Amino acid sequence: MTAENNEIELFVLEMLRTRFDVPEAKLTEQATLKSLGIDSLGGVELSLTIKKKYGVQFIAGEIGVEFTVTDVAELTREKLGELEAAAS
């Protein structure tokens, strides 16, 4: 797989900290986007940021507010796997 296991989680955590001003003390891989103050529009913005970095396509609203950082990373990895399979 292109992205290492923790690379995506670290990227998502960094985006939440820098783009969404989430305090570092609140950032854990199990925190939901909603608990971090991210609404559905923020989920779309996050998906666009991930798309720009990794080249994966999300359906509008696919990243829900109940997603954890781990959930977002797992979905991104799934989509990366689909891209790799399609390229083969």
Stockholm file with secondary structure:
# STOCKHOLM 1.0

chainA/1-88         MTAENNEIELFVLEMLRTRFDVPEAKLTEQATLKSLGIDSLGGVELSLTIKKKYGVQFIAGEIGVEFTVTDVAELTREKLGELEAAAS
#=GR chainA/1-88 SS CCSCTTHHHHHHHHHHHHTSCCCGGGCCTTCBTGGGTCCHHHHHHHHHHHHHHHCCCCCTTCSCTTCBHHHHHHHHHHHHHHHHHHHC
#=GC SS_cons        CCSCTTHHHHHHHHHHHHTSCCCGGGCCTTCBTGGGTCCHHHHHHHHHHHHHHHCCCCCTTCSCTTCBHHHHHHHHHHHHHHHHHHHC
//
